[in-house]
Amino acid sequence: MKCDKRHMLLYAVTDRAWTGKQTLYDQVEAALKGGVTCVQLREKELDEMAFIQEAKELCALCRRYGVPFLVNDNVEIAIACGADGIHVGQEDLAAGEVRHRVGDDMILGVSVHTVEEACQAVRDGADYLGLGAVFPTSTKTDVEQMSNETLRAICDAVDVPIVAIGGINRGNILRLAGSGVDGVALVSAIFSAEDIEGTCRELRALSEKMVNV
């Protein structure tokens, strides 16, 4: 499965901070039922065996819904679970090295913050780019907010799909209309919701409106 810009429309990035009474599996399935178009598993605390097991289960779940499943940062886990792709940041393993290790068939996403980083990521084999933070966010405290000018400049500079991330919610998605992004990546706006499925239906409709303005 290679990357299509339609996969960027409503991109869910997991965070087990809000699992509560539900398991992460339950939450991801609710998000899939609600219409998310891509799922990225982000884990920073699990040991390797638990991470692999979780990744395999979520990969199989996403396959049932026909939605790409990606792993954040960890190339070994992505390969071991048969993920559709891997997403890396600027502080992780270099995109060119990741592409070499995973081969040509796996989707490679790269987080970028400047036009230079974006162009280099594409040269290194990135299939899509993550841009942010486009709004203030509490999920990642080490990322500066990206200006509208930089957002638009990156969208104009590359020809791969682009997803915006960082502080995005139902109240501000439409502010990204006309920027050139192909969709939105959300963490807390999805996984902190009491009704994840219903919230995702609303977010999907807003994202579709945003990209079609």
DAURUR-V413701 format. One record per residue. N is the residue number from 1. PSI is psi in whole degrees, -180 to 180 (999 if undefined). D_CENTER is the distance of its C-alpha to the mean C-alpha in Angstrom with 2 decimals. Layout:
# DAURUR-V413701
[[N	PSI	D_CENTER] [N	PSI	D_CENTER]]
This chain:
# DAURUR-V413701
[[1	116	15.72] [2	168	14.68] [3	134	11.99] [4	144	13.09] [5	-23	12.12] [6	-23	12.52] [7	-19	9.43] [8	-12	7.54] [9	-53	9.90] [10	96	8.50] [11	116	4.93] [12	128	5.83] [13	120	5.36] [14	154	8.98] [15	115	11.89] [16	5	15.35] [17	-23	17.15] [18	20	17.73] [19	-48	18.75] [20	-123	22.42] [21	-21	24.36] [22	151	21.48] [23	165	19.89] [24	-37	16.17] [25	-46	16.92] [26	-43	18.61] [27	-43	15.85] [28	-41	13.25] [29	-39	16.08] [30	-40	16.81] [31	-40	13.37] [32	-42	13.81] [33	-32	17.31] [34	-8	16.22] [35	17	14.31] [36	149	10.54] [37	-4	9.69] [38	147	6.87] [39	128	6.52] [40	126	5.38] [41	116	8.71] [42	116	9.43] [43	130	13.24] [44	-12	15.69] [45	-28	18.89] [46	147	19.56] [47	168	22.12] [48	-44	21.49] [49	-43	23.18] [50	-37	21.50] [51	-47	18.04] [52	-45	19.01] [53	-46	20.50] [54	-43	17.58] [55	-41	15.23] [56	-42	17.91] [57	-44	18.32] [58	-33	14.75] [59	-45	14.59] [60	-38	17.85] [61	-48	16.77] [62	-36	13.89] [63	-38	16.51] [64	-31	18.88] [65	0	16.74] [66	31	15.95] [67	135	12.14] [68	140	10.23] [69	124	9.56] [70	153	7.98] [71	138	9.33] [72	125	8.63] [73	-41	11.67] [74	100	14.31] [75	-42	15.62] [76	-42	18.50] [77	-41	16.67] [78	-43	14.42] [79	-44	17.76] [80	-34	19.72] [81	-3	17.79] [82	32	17.44] [83	157	13.65] [84	-21	12.55] [85	178	10.55] [86	142	9.81] [87	132	7.66] [88	155	10.26] [89	-178	11.41] [90	-23	14.84] [91	-5	16.57] [92	-169	15.51] [93	138	17.27] [94	142	17.89] [95	-40	15.87] [96	-39	19.21] [97	-40	20.11] [98	-47	16.92] [99	-42	17.61] [100	-39	21.18] [101	-35	20.46] [102	-12	18.15] [103	-176	20.06] [104	-18	19.43] [105	-21	18.11] [106	138	14.80] [107	134	11.65] [108	118	10.98] [109	144	8.16] [110	132	9.64] [111	131	9.42] [112	160	12.65] [113	-8	15.05] [114	164	18.02] [115	-39	19.30] [116	-45	20.76] [117	-39	17.64] [118	-48	15.91] [119	-38	19.00] [120	-41	19.36] [121	-42	15.88] [122	-42	16.76] [123	-33	20.17] [124	-3	18.82] [125	13	17.08] [126	136	13.47] [127	-25	12.42] [128	164	9.79] [129	144	9.21] [130	126	7.12] [131	130	10.04] [132	-179	11.24] [133	130	12.51] [134	-20	13.76] [135	163	15.63] [136	139	17.20] [137	146	15.16] [138	-6	16.55] [139	-41	13.49] [140	113	13.80] [141	-7	17.39] [142	13	17.55] [143	128	15.64] [144	154	17.85] [145	137	17.21] [146	136	16.84] [147	156	19.75] [148	-35	19.72] [149	-44	21.81] [150	-42	19.42] [151	-50	16.51] [152	-37	18.92] [153	-40	20.40] [154	-44	17.27] [155	-36	16.59] [156	-24	20.28] [157	-21	20.36] [158	162	18.03] [159	26	17.88] [160	160	14.46] [161	148	11.70] [162	133	10.01] [163	135	7.26] [164	145	8.64] [165	156	7.71] [166	102	10.56] [167	17	13.20] [168	136	12.32] [169	-179	14.42] [170	-22	16.79] [171	-15	19.32] [172	-1	17.70] [173	-44	15.29] [174	-13	18.34] [175	-14	19.04] [176	-3	16.40] [177	134	18.56] [178	-2	20.09] [179	-23	17.85] [180	-8	16.65] [181	154	12.91] [182	-2	11.85] [183	-172	9.70] [184	142	7.94] [185	129	4.97] [186	144	7.38] [187	-83	8.85] [188	-33	12.62] [189	-26	13.12] [190	-57	12.26] [191	-12	13.44] [192	-3	16.45] [193	142	17.78] [194	-38	21.04] [195	87	20.44] [196	-45	16.82] [197	-49	17.74] [198	-39	19.69] [199	-41	17.24] [200	-34	14.53] [201	-43	17.34] [202	-44	18.10] [203	-38	14.63] [204	-44	14.31] [205	-41	17.77] [206	-41	17.07] [207	-40	14.09] [208	-40	16.41] [209	-41	19.12] [210	-45	17.24] [211	-16	16.55] [212	2	20.09] [213	999	22.05]]
